[in-house]
């Protein structure tokens, strides 16, 4: 009970709901489980590479810094470790973006903001949403459609 009270006090002090907190912890946990092993692997891989260039100067370090070297796919796909590293760096960001939207894009506060955005855009563009037309219909018996044609229809 004491820990639960401390947890609720912590959440209320930072204005975070418990659902949002658990979603944040879920994404942090998945990030730790996916990124940490990859980072350990790449640190080990880079530490075991025998060729390490000595540091000479900043001018030497940044020489041709903006040059982008392109290699044919047959060359980098030939080495499985390089292929795995490149493909993982390419698709891990996409996976994490879908994960983030899956956890936060369907939350109640996000849906509320989507409805607010749709209402605001529909008012500015002149397109009426169903909820707006229902309120107009119930009070007047007519629905005024703010379309490019500006027609008045009886329901």
C-alpha atoms as a printed R data frame, in Angstrom:
    type eleno elety resid chain resno       x       y       z
1   ATOM     1    CA   UNK     A     1   0.000   0.000   0.000
2   ATOM     2    CA   UNK     A     2   2.878   2.352   0.821
3   ATOM     3    CA   UNK     A     3   4.577   1.693  -2.532
4   ATOM     4    CA   UNK     A     4   1.298   2.148  -4.396
5   ATOM     5    CA   UNK     A     5   0.741   5.498  -2.681
6   ATOM     6    CA   UNK     A     6   4.290   6.582  -3.553
7   ATOM     7    CA   UNK     A     7   3.748   5.500  -7.161
8   ATOM     8    CA   UNK     A     8   0.488   7.485  -7.440
9   ATOM     9    CA   UNK     A     9   2.166  10.506  -5.847
10  ATOM    10    CA   UNK     A    10   5.040  10.285  -8.333
11  ATOM    11    CA   UNK     A    11   2.654  10.081 -11.287
12  ATOM    12    CA   UNK     A    12   0.499  12.966 -10.080
13  ATOM    13    CA   UNK     A    13   3.570  15.136  -9.421
14  ATOM    14    CA   UNK     A    14   4.623  14.780 -13.065
15  ATOM    15    CA   UNK     A    15   1.077  14.787 -14.522
16  ATOM    16    CA   UNK     A    16   1.418  11.298 -16.051
17  ATOM    17    CA   UNK     A    17  -1.364   8.721 -16.132
18  ATOM    18    CA   UNK     A    18  -0.576   5.155 -15.169
19  ATOM    19    CA   UNK     A    19  -1.425   3.967 -18.699
20  ATOM    20    CA   UNK     A    20   1.052   6.399 -20.229
21  ATOM    21    CA   UNK     A    21   3.701   5.383 -17.680
22  ATOM    22    CA   UNK     A    22   3.319   1.698 -18.501
23  ATOM    23    CA   UNK     A    23   3.444   2.436 -22.240
24  ATOM    24    CA   UNK     A    24   6.684   4.394 -21.684
25  ATOM    25    CA   UNK     A    25   8.131   1.527 -19.655
26  ATOM    26    CA   UNK     A    26   7.099  -0.954 -22.351
27  ATOM    27    CA   UNK     A    27   8.844   0.973 -25.109
28  ATOM    28    CA   UNK     A    28  11.911   1.498 -22.898
29  ATOM    29    CA   UNK     A    29  12.040  -2.218 -22.058
30  ATOM    30    CA   UNK     A    30  11.747  -3.264 -25.695
31  ATOM    31    CA   UNK     A    31  14.411  -0.723 -26.610
32  ATOM    32    CA   UNK     A    32  16.736  -2.134 -23.943
33  ATOM    33    CA   UNK     A    33  16.095  -5.709 -25.082
34  ATOM    34    CA   UNK     A    34  16.761  -4.931 -28.749
35  ATOM    35    CA   UNK     A    35  19.393  -2.186 -28.789
36  ATOM    36    CA   UNK     A    36  21.658  -3.295 -25.931
37  ATOM    37    CA   UNK     A    37  22.575  -6.704 -27.418
38  ATOM    38    CA   UNK     A    38  23.193  -5.064 -30.793
39  ATOM    39    CA   UNK     A    39  25.395  -2.400 -29.231
40  ATOM    40    CA   UNK     A    40  27.385  -5.033 -27.339
41  ATOM    41    CA   UNK     A    41  27.834  -7.034 -30.538
42  ATOM    42    CA   UNK     A    42  29.022  -4.026 -32.536
43  ATOM    43    CA   UNK     A    43  31.401  -2.870 -29.804
44  ATOM    44    CA   UNK     A    44  32.879  -6.387 -29.687
45  ATOM    45    CA   UNK     A    45  33.046  -6.572 -33.490
46  ATOM    46    CA   UNK     A    46  34.758  -3.184 -33.772
47  ATOM    47    CA   UNK     A    47  37.172  -4.016 -30.953
48  ATOM    48    CA   UNK     A    48  38.321  -7.211 -32.671
49  ATOM    49    CA   UNK     A    49  38.989  -5.589 -36.045
50  ATOM    50    CA   UNK     A    50  42.774  -5.560 -36.333
51  ATOM    51    CA   UNK     A    51  43.059  -2.376 -38.417
52  ATOM    52    CA   UNK     A    52  42.860   0.754 -36.274
53  ATOM    53    CA   UNK     A    53  44.102   3.948 -37.865
54  ATOM    54    CA   UNK     A    54  46.179   6.221 -35.647
55  ATOM    55    CA   UNK     A    55  44.877   9.704 -34.946
56  ATOM    56    CA   UNK     A    56  46.942  12.336 -36.740
57  ATOM    57    CA   UNK     A    57  44.928  15.551 -36.651
58  ATOM    58    CA   UNK     A    58  41.399  16.914 -37.049
59  ATOM    59    CA   UNK     A    59  42.185  17.873 -40.640
60  ATOM    60    CA   UNK     A    60  43.137  14.274 -41.360
61  ATOM    61    CA   UNK     A    61  40.073  12.966 -39.523
62  ATOM    62    CA   UNK     A    62  37.661  15.181 -41.494
63  ATOM    63    CA   UNK     A    63  39.379  14.769 -44.868
64  ATOM    64    CA   UNK     A    64  36.692  13.806 -47.427
65  ATOM    65    CA   UNK     A    65  34.133  13.845 -44.593
66  ATOM    66    CA   UNK     A    66  31.239  14.626 -46.935
67  ATOM    67    CA   UNK     A    67  32.205  12.010 -49.520
68  ATOM    68    CA   UNK     A    68  29.677   9.203 -49.853
69  ATOM    69    CA   UNK     A    69  31.128   5.984 -51.161
70  ATOM    70    CA   UNK     A    70  28.685   3.625 -52.858
71  ATOM    71    CA   UNK     A    71  29.250  -0.084 -53.116
72  ATOM    72    CA   UNK     A    72  27.268  -2.563 -55.231
73  ATOM    73    CA   UNK     A    73  24.900  -4.803 -53.278
74  ATOM    74    CA   UNK     A    74  26.808  -7.912 -54.290
75  ATOM    75    CA   UNK     A    75  29.838  -6.652 -52.358
76  ATOM    76    CA   UNK     A    76  28.165  -5.899 -49.025
77  ATOM    77    CA   UNK     A    77  25.775  -8.844 -49.231
78  ATOM    78    CA   UNK     A    78  28.747 -11.186 -49.646
79  ATOM    79    CA   UNK     A    79  29.799 -10.681 -45.990
80  ATOM    80    CA   UNK     A    80  26.948 -11.888 -43.718
81  ATOM    81    CA   UNK     A    81  27.953  -9.693 -40.758
82  ATOM    82    CA   UNK     A    82  27.951  -6.540 -42.895
83  ATOM    83    CA   UNK     A    83  24.646  -7.464 -44.512
84  ATOM    84    CA   UNK     A    84  23.040  -8.097 -41.121
85  ATOM    85    CA   UNK     A    85  24.356  -4.812 -39.740
86  ATOM    86    CA   UNK     A    86  23.153  -2.746 -42.701
87  ATOM    87    CA   UNK     A    87  19.734  -4.391 -42.898
88  ATOM    88    CA   UNK     A    88  19.239  -4.124 -39.149
89  ATOM    89    CA   UNK     A    89  20.183  -0.452 -39.108
90  ATOM    90    CA   UNK     A    90  17.703   0.080 -41.931
91  ATOM    91    CA   UNK     A    91  14.704  -1.816 -40.543
92  ATOM    92    CA   UNK     A    92  15.105  -1.359 -36.794
93  ATOM    93    CA   UNK     A    93  14.066   2.301 -37.067
94  ATOM    94    CA   UNK     A    94  10.948   1.312 -39.014
95  ATOM    95    CA   UNK     A    95  10.067  -1.348 -36.439
96  ATOM    96    CA   UNK     A    96  10.517   1.106 -33.572
97  ATOM    97    CA   UNK     A    97   8.371   3.724 -35.345
98  ATOM    98    CA   UNK     A    98   5.517   1.219 -35.736
99  ATOM    99    CA   UNK     A    99   5.970   0.128 -32.133
100 ATOM   100    CA   UNK     A   100   5.864   3.723 -30.892
101 ATOM   101    CA   UNK     A   101   2.716   4.485 -32.887
102 ATOM   102    CA   UNK     A   102   1.140   1.216 -31.775
103 ATOM   103    CA   UNK     A   103   1.708   2.093 -28.125
104 ATOM   104    CA   UNK     A   104   0.922   5.819 -28.246
105 ATOM   105    CA   UNK     A   105  -1.116   6.374 -31.427
106 ATOM   106    CA   UNK     A   106  -4.195   4.530 -30.164
107 ATOM   107    CA   UNK     A   107  -4.209   6.010 -26.667
108 ATOM   108    CA   UNK     A   108  -7.286   7.895 -25.491
109 ATOM   109    CA   UNK     A   109  -5.532  11.273 -25.467
110 ATOM   110    CA   UNK     A   110  -4.252  10.685 -29.015
111 ATOM   111    CA   UNK     A   111  -7.729   9.806 -30.275
112 ATOM   112    CA   UNK     A   112  -9.091  12.931 -28.592
113 ATOM   113    CA   UNK     A   113  -6.468  15.010 -30.397
114 ATOM   114    CA   UNK     A   114  -7.267  13.307 -33.718
115 ATOM   115    CA   UNK     A   115 -10.945  14.231 -33.307
116 ATOM   116    CA   UNK     A   116 -10.007  17.801 -32.433
117 ATOM   117    CA   UNK     A   117  -7.758  18.071 -35.502
118 ATOM   118    CA   UNK     A   118 -10.436  16.660 -37.803
119 ATOM   119    CA   UNK     A   119 -13.017  19.084 -36.399
120 ATOM   120    CA   UNK     A   120 -10.665  22.047 -36.812
121 ATOM   121    CA   UNK     A   121  -9.722  21.098 -40.371
122 ATOM   122    CA   UNK     A   122 -13.345  20.476 -41.316
123 ATOM   123    CA   UNK     A   123 -14.349  23.899 -40.010
124 ATOM   124    CA   UNK     A   124 -11.544  25.630 -41.921
125 ATOM   125    CA   UNK     A   125 -12.180  23.758 -45.172
126 ATOM   126    CA   UNK     A   126 -15.957  23.993 -44.969
127 ATOM   127    CA   UNK     A   127 -16.605  20.266 -44.848
128 ATOM   128    CA   UNK     A   128 -19.074  19.248 -42.167
129 ATOM   129    CA   UNK     A   129 -18.501  16.160 -40.052
130 ATOM   130    CA   UNK     A   130 -21.342  13.850 -39.025
131 ATOM   131    CA   UNK     A   131 -21.390  15.037 -35.397
132 ATOM   132    CA   UNK     A   132 -21.727  18.657 -36.526
133 ATOM   133    CA   UNK     A   133 -24.555  17.814 -38.899
134 ATOM   134    CA   UNK     A   134 -26.378  15.903 -36.164
135 ATOM   135    CA   UNK     A   135 -26.349  18.942 -33.872
136 ATOM   136    CA   UNK     A   136 -27.621  21.218 -36.635
137 ATOM   137    CA   UNK     A   137 -30.302  18.746 -37.690
138 ATOM   138    CA   UNK     A   138 -31.621  18.264 -34.171
139 ATOM   139    CA   UNK     A   139 -32.118  21.986 -33.584
140 ATOM   140    CA   UNK     A   140 -33.362  23.252 -36.969
141 ATOM   141    CA   UNK     A   141 -34.521  20.306 -39.039
142 ATOM   142    CA   UNK     A   142 -32.153  21.440 -41.821
143 ATOM   143    CA   UNK     A   143 -28.515  20.705 -42.430
144 ATOM   144    CA   UNK     A   144 -26.409  23.437 -43.944
145 ATOM   145    CA   UNK     A   145 -23.538  21.839 -45.830
146 ATOM   146    CA   UNK     A   146 -20.526  24.106 -46.117
147 ATOM   147    CA   UNK     A   147 -19.330  22.673 -49.384
148 ATOM   148    CA   UNK     A   148 -18.032  24.414 -52.455
149 ATOM   149    CA   UNK     A   149 -21.638  24.449 -53.710
150 ATOM   150    CA   UNK     A   150 -23.147  25.914 -50.488
151 ATOM   151    CA   UNK     A   151 -26.428  24.048 -50.771
152 ATOM   152    CA   UNK     A   152 -29.212  23.818 -48.216
153 ATOM   153    CA   UNK     A   153 -30.709  20.373 -47.871
154 ATOM   154    CA   UNK     A   154 -33.760  19.312 -45.905
155 ATOM   155    CA   UNK     A   155 -33.438  16.119 -43.872
